[in-house]
Amino acid sequence: MINLALVKDVFGIVYFILALKLFFQSKKRMKIHYSSITEEGFSWLLKFLISFLLVVVVDLLITVNEIYFGYDVEWDAYITLVFLVLAIVYVGYYGFSQLTVFIPDLALDENTHPYDVVSNKDKEEANHLKALIETDKTFLIPNLTLSMLSEKVKIHPRRLSFLFNNVLGIPFYDFINGYRVEEAKRRLVSTDSYKYTITAIGLSCGFNSKSSFYRIFKNKLGVSPFQYKKDRQ
């Protein structure tokens, strides 16, 4: 029974490690379709995988102690049970606040577009798309997705994916958030910025949370929104 438990634990660890690997591969491809990633349920999924990986690791350590060190008490199984309950409570708590996890077929497809060569027509269309986004300020829409943008500009999602990645040379996620950061920079130093909190300015620029605003802003500029505003006062 102990050896069987050991096999099950090892299998579980391998399973969750492979699941985490798939998670990070999928997360990279999500940048093609979403302007916000953590809010699409991915942060919850990561918590789920790590929590239950820890449960299996704890059970494995107990099993190894029983096999090689003779550690055997009647209540040792309750240790794993406690960790399991805590994991369920933890991911359950965050599960209430998550949005429906939605992964479009395009995100699961390695070949996200049927085009190979960039033509002058492609460049013209990409520049036109860029001008439309700048004029309409579509990037101000929280949780903007490639599908939503596709409906607005009347361009197929696969075509949009090609224009962003192959013609403009930047994923949809980075493109949209780049404009949001530029808009935030302008609003942070505007004459009426004192009327609003820094978080409110970030939310008005399309970021859907304080944490994502601060994280993306600092990743792009190397300073926090607060420090950026302070340096320019």
C-alpha atoms as one frame of an Amber mdcrd trajectory, in Angstrom:
protein
   0.000   0.000   0.000   2.849   2.363   0.810   4.574   1.655  -2.497   1.298
   2.245  -4.325   0.904   5.568  -2.484   4.432   6.498  -3.556   3.619   5.785
  -7.197   0.434   7.855  -6.975   2.296  10.808  -5.425   5.038  10.732  -8.053
   2.433  10.531 -10.790   0.567  13.467  -9.247   3.707  15.608  -9.060   4.612
  14.860 -12.681   1.039  15.644 -13.713   0.934  19.033 -11.978   4.400  19.988
 -13.238   3.331  19.237 -16.817   0.102  21.156 -16.184   2.113  24.177 -14.997
   4.289  23.939 -18.098   1.175  23.964 -20.288  -0.207  26.855 -18.233   2.789
  29.101 -18.933   2.815  28.137 -22.621  -0.876  29.049 -22.907  -0.372  32.251
 -20.951   2.158  33.460 -23.521  -0.318  32.831 -26.325  -3.055  34.662 -24.394
  -1.139  37.892 -25.060  -2.318  37.573 -28.641  -5.973  37.832 -27.626  -6.277
  39.735 -24.345  -5.157  43.116 -23.061  -5.518  41.841 -19.463  -4.395  38.337
 -18.555  -4.722  37.773 -14.818  -8.345  38.888 -14.898  -9.237  36.128 -17.362
  -9.079  33.504 -14.604  -5.445  32.613 -15.208  -4.255  33.790 -11.792  -6.869
  31.546 -10.182  -5.784  28.596 -12.310  -2.159  29.120 -11.252  -3.223  29.151
  -7.580  -5.153  25.931  -8.164  -2.224  24.087  -9.746   0.358  25.217  -7.183
  -1.936  24.535  -4.203  -2.652  20.954  -5.165   0.952  20.366  -6.202   1.911
  21.306  -2.625  -0.663  18.859  -1.261   0.837  16.015  -3.280   4.379  17.010
  -2.276   3.401  16.935   1.423   1.849  13.498   0.976   4.989  12.303  -0.819
   7.228  13.484   2.036   5.083  11.620   4.554   5.164   8.458   2.413   8.951
   8.630   2.009   9.339   9.023   5.783   7.221   5.892   6.294   9.285   3.861
   3.816  12.835   4.905   4.643  12.687   6.219   8.214  10.030   4.027   9.774
   7.848   7.006  10.643   4.375   5.575  11.100   1.629   7.036  13.255  -2.109
   6.639  12.976  -2.829  10.323  12.449  -0.272  11.036   9.694  -2.963  10.847
   7.011  -4.682  13.816   8.658  -1.673  15.993   7.806  -2.348  15.556   4.101
  -6.061  16.010   4.730  -5.456  19.334   6.482  -3.344  20.586   3.567  -6.014
  19.395   1.143  -8.772  21.264   3.012  -6.656  24.418   3.160  -5.980  24.171
  -0.591  -9.689  23.781  -1.352 -10.604  26.733   0.866  -7.822  28.862  -0.669
  -8.701  28.255  -4.330 -12.407  28.293  -3.510 -12.109  31.756  -1.996 -10.402
  33.123  -5.109 -12.761  31.161  -7.334 -15.707  33.323  -6.287 -14.058  36.415
  -7.719 -12.774  34.963 -10.983 -14.320  35.540 -14.357 -15.253  32.619 -16.549
 -12.076  31.093 -17.933 -12.332  31.445 -21.669  -9.613  30.319 -24.039 -10.438
  30.924 -27.699  -9.532  28.310 -30.262  -6.935  30.698 -31.659  -5.034  30.625
 -28.364  -4.742  26.856 -28.586  -3.574  26.981 -32.178   0.162  27.304 -32.724
  -0.474  28.702 -36.214  -2.591  31.734 -35.414  -2.712  33.096 -38.951  -2.532
  31.772 -42.507  -0.214  34.490 -43.758   3.525  34.198 -44.244   4.770  37.179
 -46.266   4.241  40.816 -45.252   3.171  42.899 -48.240   2.794  46.649 -48.699
  -0.962  46.155 -48.414  -0.432  44.523 -45.030   1.638  47.490 -43.864  -0.995
  49.962 -45.048  -3.730  48.017 -43.266  -1.643  47.845 -40.075  -1.037  51.599
 -40.146  -4.739  52.187 -40.724  -5.569  49.915 -37.778  -3.098  51.775 -35.588
  -4.636  55.122 -36.603  -8.134  53.871 -35.802  -7.086  52.724 -32.326  -5.347
  56.046 -31.654  -8.324  58.072 -32.892 -11.058  56.102 -31.136  -8.853  55.395
 -28.100 -10.118  51.831 -28.051  -7.367  50.961 -25.579  -9.373  52.778 -22.878
 -11.875  49.884 -22.826 -11.130  47.664 -19.791 -10.690  43.953 -20.573 -10.444
  44.687 -24.287  -9.991  41.469 -26.269  -8.925  40.738 -29.811 -12.460  39.559
 -30.577 -13.939  42.826 -29.287 -11.510  44.849 -31.383 -12.271  42.626 -34.373
 -15.949  43.572 -34.180 -15.140  47.274 -33.931 -12.705  47.464 -36.847 -14.405
  44.767 -38.943 -11.257  42.696 -39.366 -11.144  38.931 -38.745  -9.340  37.963
 -35.505  -6.788  35.867 -37.383  -6.034  38.808 -39.629  -5.696  41.100 -36.616
  -3.341  38.641 -34.960  -1.174  38.679 -38.077  -1.154  42.479 -38.273  -0.086
  42.857 -34.645   2.500  40.093 -34.474   3.975  40.084 -37.981   3.468  43.597
 -39.330   3.551  45.814 -36.238   5.866  43.346 -34.527   4.174  43.446 -31.121
   1.578  41.194 -29.402  -1.907  42.609 -28.914  -1.429  42.626 -25.099   1.758
  44.721 -25.246   0.371  47.000 -27.967  -2.772  47.949 -26.042  -1.033  48.327
 -22.700   1.650  50.463 -24.317  -1.016  52.982 -25.296  -2.565  52.773 -21.852
   0.780  53.621 -20.270   1.279  56.585 -22.615  -2.196  57.850 -21.775  -1.489
  57.429 -18.076   1.773  59.370 -18.423  -0.092  62.258 -20.013  -2.848  62.295
 -17.386  -0.465  61.953 -14.451   1.239  65.249 -15.295  -1.805  67.146 -16.565
  -2.814  70.359 -14.786  -5.936  68.799 -13.283  -4.310  65.531 -12.156  -4.566
  66.690  -8.544  -8.319  66.086  -8.732  -7.848  62.339  -9.054  -5.958  59.615
  -7.244  -3.216  57.780  -9.125  -5.296  54.617  -9.077  -8.290  56.449 -10.545
  -6.093  57.757 -13.364  -4.893  54.228 -14.101  -8.428  52.859 -14.197  -9.523
  55.680 -16.490  -6.779  54.644 -18.931  -8.145  51.119 -19.379  -6.354  49.212
 -16.632  -8.878  47.168 -14.683  -7.035  47.042 -11.351  -4.501  48.989  -9.323
  -2.076  46.067  -9.279  -2.054  45.590 -13.071  -1.656  49.359 -13.589   1.355
  49.637 -11.275   2.946  46.419 -12.539   2.675  47.203 -16.256   3.604  50.882
 -15.805   6.745  49.996 -13.854   7.711  47.209 -16.269   7.628  49.648 -19.185
   9.158  52.731 -17.554  11.181  51.365 -14.643   9.384  53.585 -12.111   6.001
  53.462 -10.404   3.203  55.863 -11.435   3.631  57.671  -8.102   7.368  58.182
  -8.670   6.798  59.227 -12.280   4.330  61.917 -11.188   6.557  63.067  -8.313
   9.623  63.433 -10.570   7.698  65.730 -12.911   6.088  68.030 -10.405
